[in-house]
Amino acid sequence: MARLWFRYAAMNAGKTSSLLQVAHNYEENGENVLLLTSALDDRDGDGVISSRIGLKRNAETYSPRTNFLERLMHVNVACVLIDEAQFLTVEQAHQLHRWVHTRGIPVMCFGLRSDFQGKPFSGSAALLTLADNLEEIRTACRCGKKATMNIRINENGERVQEGSQVLIGGNGRYRQVCARCFYN
């Protein structure tokens, strides 16, 4: 039975490298996969899924205007893998859920659960509601506790607590923290 998966974590947990490993495993078995990433994340170029440990793959991009029911209508794949899933819209999460359960092909989404202010991304909130399988990918805070939150930092390493929800920047702009460090 196909399922909609949401694998979520704080920054630096290995979400993207995990996605690329899943793609590799399918392809090693002779299966085709469709890799998708948000058009918002162009740190390594348009349509590039790139992990911090150096793994990279080309992918197709999606935007808030993408209709997944139309986009996936004629694909011939064993699995759809979506990076930066926090940037999905609520409607797109519903489209993916419907597609999985009418087409019988799994979709695995990888993304952040919340932003630097502790607020949910709309795509993540929808996936937490709709996903058939939820899996937390764990990482550690600098204090040694399990990191579940993210903070944004400026060029001087100081915490930023206001601003746009989306500011692409990766390791240089964000840090994973535990809840205690988030509030201190």
N, C-alpha and C positions, 0 to 999 in steps of 0.2 A: 504494500500500500504506500503510495507516494505521500509525502508530508512537506509542509512548509516549516522550515527550520529557521530559528533566529539564534545565532551565536553572538553574544554580546560581551563587552568588557570595557574597562577603562582603557586609556591610552597605553601603548607599549605592552600589550598582552600577547601579541602575536596573531591577531585576527586575520590580517592579510596573508601572513605566511601559512596559516592554517588553511585559508581558502585556496591558496596556490597548491598546497599539498593535496587537498581534495581533488582539484583539477588534474593534477599529475596522476593520482591513483585511478581515476576514471579513464584517463587516456592510456595508461599502462595496460588497461583491460580492453583496449580497442574501442572505447566509447567516446562520443563527441560531447563536449560541454560548451555552454554559452557563458562567457565571462562578461559581466556588466559592472560598470563603475559610474559614479556620479560625475557629470560634466563639471560640477563645482570643484572637484579635486584634480587640478592640473599641475600639481607640484613637479611631477616628473614627465609632463607632457600630456596632451589630450589623449584620453583613452588608454592610459597606462596604469596598471595595477602594480604597485611597487611596495615591497616590504622594507622595513628598516634594516633587515639583515642582508639586503642586496638582491633578493629574488624579484624578478620583473616579468610581466606578461602584458601583451597588448590585449585590449578589451574594447567592447563597444560601450558607448556612454548612454546614460539616460538623464533626463531632465524632468522637472515637474510637469512638463507637457507630454511626456511619454505615456502612451496608452499601452500597457503591457498585454492586454487581451489582443490588441491588434498586432503588436510587435512580435509576440510569441506564437501567433496563429499558425505559421508555416515552418517553424523550426523543427529540425530533426535532431534532437539531442537526448542524452540520457539524464542530464541534470543542468539546471540553471544556477549559476553562482553569482551572487550580487555583493560587491564590496561597497563600503560607505552607505550601508542600508539606512542609517539614521536620516539620510536626505530624501528618502522616499516620502511621497505624500500619503495621507491616510487612504485616499482612493486607490493609489497604486498598491498599497499593502492588501487591500481588499481584492484588487484584480489578481494579484499573485496567489492569494489564498484560493480564489475561485478557480484559477487556471490549474493549480496543483490538483484540485479535487475533481475537475472535469476532464483533465488530460491524463492524469496518472503519472506525471513526471515531477520529481522532487525539485524544490527550489530551496537553496540554502543562502540565507542572508547573514552578512557579517557587519556589525557596526557598534557604535557607541550607544549606551543606554541613556545617558544624560549629558548636558552641556557643562560648561565651566561654572555656571551659576547653580547647578544642581537641578535644572529644569529639564523635563523630557523633550527629546526631539519628537516631532509628530510621527515620523516614520517608525521610530523605535517604540513609541507608545502603542501604535497600531499593531506592530509585530508582536509585542508582549501580550496583546489581547488575542490575536488571531493564530499565532504560530502553533503548530501541532507539537513541536519539540522546542524547548528553550534550553540553551546551554550557555552557562557562564564560563568564559575563558579567564582564568585567574592570572593576576599579576600582583606585584608587591609595591607598597608605598616605601619611601625612603626610610621610614621609621621601622620597617619590617612587618607591619600588619598588611592584611589583604587590602589592596586598592580597589575601591568601588566608585570613586569619584574622579573628576578631572578639574584642574585649575588652569587658568590662562596666566601667562607671565609676559611681562614686557621685555624689551631689549636689555634692561638692567637686572633681569631676574626677579623683579618685584611682581607680586600678585596683582592681577587686574580683575575687578569684580563687576564692571559694567561694560556694556558694548554690545555689538551685534552678536547674535547667537552663532553665526557662522563666520569664522575667520580661519582660512586654511593656513596652516603653518607647521604642523607636525611637532617634532621634538623640540624645536626652537621656541615654540609659543605655548606649549601645553606640558603639563606634568600630571601623572597619575598619583592619587593620594587616597589614604583611608578616610573614613568619615570623620574621625577625630582631627586629623590634620586639616581636613577641609574646613572645619568650623573654628579651628584655632588660628 
